[in-house]
Amino acid sequence: MNIIAIIPTHDRPEKFFKSFDSVLSQSLSADKIIVVHEDSDEYPLLIEKNKAYVTKNQRTKSLSGAVNHAIDQIIMNRHVWNINLESTWLALLDDDDWWDNKYLEKCTSIIDNDCNQVVSGIIRYDLNNPGGLKLIIPDSLNSESFLVKNPHIQGSNIFVRMDSFLKSGGFDESLLSCTDRDFNIRLFETKNHSWKKLNEHLVHHDARDEGRISDPMSQRKKDGLTRFGLKHQFRMNKNDWENFLKISEERFGITPREMKEKEIFIENKTTITPGKKIHNYNLTIGVTFSNMKLSKQFTGSLRSMFSEWPSKIRLIVCLHKIQIEEITPVLEELEADKFETIIYDESSGFELGKKGLLGPWFTNVKQRTGVSWGRCVLHRRIVENIENDERPLIWIVDEDMRIDRCQNKYSGNIGVDSFIEIISLMEKSKIDVGVGHVIGDPPINEIFTLRTQLVDLHYKNVAEKSNLNHKKWSSFNPEEIHHDLSTERYDHLEFPWGIFSIKGDNKSSLDLIRAGKCLSRPVHSNWKTKGDMDLIVRGGNTIILDPSTLSDWSNIAPLFGNIQTRRGDSLWSFFSQRIASRTRGKEKRKVKWIPFAMPQERDSSKNIKHNLENIRGDIIGSMMLKELSLKFPPGCMDENRRKWIKGGWSEDVSHKIVEKSRQREARLISSLYRVMTLESYLDSKTSVAEILEHLYHSDYEYELINDIQNFLDELPSNMIDFRSLQPKIRPRYRIIDARRN
């Protein structure tokens, strides 16, 4: 058995050390003490390293975020700390409370193999009870016990098995208060959750100070109760709901008419309208086909989009796992007078790599795989075919994009008119590369959108069994709520934001969610408001007016051991935007987000099999992009260039990439435990048990940091070698000063 004590703390140095000392003085010592503090707290850093693991909260700045961050740290260190989830117990303690010195010993003394939680008594100290009041210890508990009020289970007397914590989903970071009640509702909702009563008052709760969340009329309490009521209204019967509102009003001053979600998201409204006239460009569309169903969908979308385009369009197609004879009939449906179609089979790309024409990385046959490799081939083929174009216009897209439904934020036009308008905007703003947005189905690994949508589906089922007229929320901040591993927010994981968007039955909804379809949560909903300082994450929607960018920077995503990383598209955008290039005469290109989006429609019929290396490759690629973006900030191209060439930055970046990757993988492991529980509620066999087993019990190869550092050290010179082998392109403007580094 492992016991891990978790103490979240913020701005309470004196009280914290009393709490901390009560853990140190336990008759049965905790195997590990984790102290989680916020940025401004310095006092936890005074703790001797051999007494506690001190870590800064990197999630929501709240008690819930701090506890969940501690769980991330435990999973990150699972191999070093020898963590077995079923025999690891979590003991939570608020930084203004303390334990009797026998607390841990007596909790563990009553545990058996079936026990998931131990509940002991609390002594509450407040202004009316300065000597302490022993609160009632409940005799029976279930998920309904916490709907109306708290039966005296809160932060400092939560003693729970770690696997049970993960199955419940942890703490909901969207709630400002009522977090303990919400957590216990989900804990007791878990099938076969077994608890034991410790009939002693061993936890001391200090409620004497003012300014607490639970104070009457506290705004945070009001906001938390509102969100709690909206979330759990589906579990309440009429009597529960009325009692909940009554207690909310009597104790905390919140009235029924306030029990509605506030308007917290305001969309940016702009009236700037670009012109519709553009110069007579030579339009080239580049795409890779790997799926016959999607390729047919794409060509249909293409015909619909460009039925009235004034000039001939060049379509460049690179094939992956499709033969030329298979795709030829599909492409023949495109009108010959409208489209010039150029097809390259997969073997021709391998020849480019073998000859070193795509850069030194691809002479290694193992590197010639993955999405980024395919994009490298496509970039080269585009460059080869546009060198004689007078005014090249390049649109690089994915095969599952509905290009005929593209839109911009300035007008209500869809399709070709919207496309023309955004080209006009790029001309006027002198944008060389415009990275558009992907909406519709999420353009990420299917496993990264399971948890949040299954939460929505589960609460939909709960709501259908309720006889209340439910209060809905129609306006909220939807940014990043589709991504289980978002690094922008953490308050979207356990609140059912998309419950009212799911229309189908359980089976069909579950199948679509597992296939990576967008069922309940909007994707990249903030695409209209992305600005110059936002990191560019490129997908299958890029418009290029300066084609020399394709020859200046490779779309490389490196191979580390057996892990083929991803995000080559985004790394290409990053290099083009932030590091000055002098190889073609234009030192500073303008590479920007553009307010232009089109939906992705994933193939829901294919069988999804989760792959460990693919998942880790996605995570490592994303973290590499983020860490490089911190090292090379926007708006500093010359300074970034000097730093890029000088070197000396790769070691620090490499360590941070691996650390952040481990942290993100830990969050994925937590999410997958929650996914298994949610699938069980839907009476479905789990789809993630095997990959979860692989993730939890395996580790990164020990050479990973060295491999990343070597790749980064060699990158500047390898990029120069790459450029020297690319076809020379003369941009639409006159080259005045072309120099080689």
Steps between C-alpha positions, in 0.01 A plus 500: 500500500612854414356805676542834327401813689407799283502855640396780262604839636481865407587811703468333843857450626426478872200272474666290233791402722258392773327277246829374364631419850186298572587280202862463609393398851274213392549173688486333158705709260381585153720346232498828310387853583413722203473875558343697214543877501425791268747728316518767769556262793859478618455342845452142373846522344644512854403136557790259499495288186511173689181589686267582213462519123429868437349595165341809345140469382484499122125459464205722600600735781273344760498223757348264245769581246771453764373155601472389139852629436624282786338200329682593177827498694430159652431345160802672345717339770315168510804293403742671740251499790379147424134602487238224493168679466297240689730510803575874500288714732458876473458705817398861434560781748410869466779738599298647791396165650692233687481131588513317829833312511321163476292595193688305233560201726134465590378555143721222371409266787146448372580458131430168330538388138158634400528840664534808280454780752517568874293775663595632845349776709575873484531746787401846374640818657317824423402823679199333661698190596854613587557180700388282212176327399496131411307462175280197443667208325253350249389138537398455138607671178422496129525753219167658599635577849690802366237665279333730753777549756835359608485204745834615647743355247733771379860565401678399818320173572509363145695174524451312175666235286674648200332283237163611637611863480590458132182310412291782646678759285672686784397850600290714264703815437197687366352524850612781730334332798308179582797313356501235775130426454536475126802269530320270743192483280714362220698283741189330639350479152782263404383140494592294807640795690550379857572722800562453871409723792775587749298595805748747644547874454862525384488793254506861622336756271578868561217727377574801720649738245291729282523504123431129458323364195226361725423837664138616457456730198843400365499559127714195440253292699212639297678425173595152618150417618356623172731279297446206738122538473507516123724194480315277747141613443460189287557277802247677723133431541261787563542483877881495472496802270275703727709416807820584312366843408369557851833421669687701236289803586497458877868424550671679216260766374450365149142517373329274245486769235881516508526130424593542136828499315644846446595636161876461506591478133470793262594440141718762338289694252683669216364682199817518289420366155772406250448553131400222265733573211830319480776486242507225241682238704615157385317287755657172612326274750714238672359195679601149606250219443509194726132407526277431198181607677651832604662557159158472335354737756784744434465502120127557534570791731758631252257496209237677705745762623659602171221458246537864398872564559625725215812304410641150499591343835794272555433211738806319634426167665748285692383148577537296818377139509302564181602393150484735200258269320263521799492878516503575125124443446423732790719780364365453148168631629662841532438704185809503280447862405492603866770287660851394413556189711849377590532174695803358681503147633645412839818344364606824331503671839721226641743560215520870588582409857752234403688750282510753784296756307267557797782560745749284688239360738324291238800302382399287800220280370338486846442876484289466185171454675224703658301809415797737503697284258204505261482878523873528423444304180199714410692824560776385264258396227322835519829689468599294196179589318457871570845632408370650173183649648488878476284548808491175698221449751527177700236343721617195697213300646416159644286242329232506770439875469173634359657783305165600347386599851789733574410830666658816634392718788426807289204391291232237484644355181584131479732339248678673214385854589632457851828367358536800268429739787773351717753514212410867464561550871842331474594726210398817680673395821808373313472155658732247336362189671151488647426210732128436512302307757346156517152470648246219486658177621804550726832474311669305780544139608164338572605402850540866598128579469346195668465613858322831462245372250432187707434728799242680288342172387487366856329812634256487209396156621471624857286793383264274304412318822419823681151646524612860549474780246871552455671835501726528195815699440526657157797731530843408631862514398538205261871546426689168509215310670530222240856402598548274804868599517465873442783703649286816488236393753407217737149602607326320214571138587222412745228752418257376231523806276371317193215302655230675299677445165480120499193377314563133420466182701780362717642250253516728197627790711767282659617372162535853364685624808746210479558579133611851589190677374379828646174415670456741788783754525596767245850480353725808483205723578734796551629497142358845428699661780847343460769769496864554408628389841313168496712197418422369151389137501474419133257245365364422156414855397795714391507771232839603361577805286878473537592145390865536597393419857454141385867486402639691797373277778434127512177362638708255706367332817784293646519129574623413850561128542171339398301818558412695187404842627233724349440874460737541203245738342503720809879489529521613136270794579698577813836514318352705216340749737761545771849441359625740234607332176742656253520226243260652250545867557206562727623513856170534680190330374153567626357168618174541687177345611224609264130511598411227253364158594360185347356184650671166522284191450669191635425153371294344779494156336864408553603279790696699758793322664699709744876485455745582780771648276247712308359644822841577641613644168206738504570606858877548450446695176251732669729562796797563270300767321397666827848500651660635181237772490605610851867501402440690175220753567300678228609840372873434554611351169851643490571419863353154452721448196815583695395269781413227247843513337702550818351194673532412866125493557419139414584328830256703708228471236549122468458442874186712507351320199534165675372636833193657337440188292502284813260740665261495207517122482417486872187706431409263218533201734268672749250571223502142376416366846203735494412384148483137614258595777279706268491216248382266776212739578398465136504120529779481249819299496795732547694607192810627680607234753780363283656834408463621861691194617780575252516866596504441872758223512742620233740792504683713247831369376782632714676655199204724416646822644830439320319419174299823518808706581697349212213571261477862612879551492517377142184675383649835381767334283259232377256772391778663297569164332128463434478842331799435277316205341167670430389644163568872483184707504471865407224660708253744350710792622850584378788345692743774599723339759533123496760362735586156629570458870 
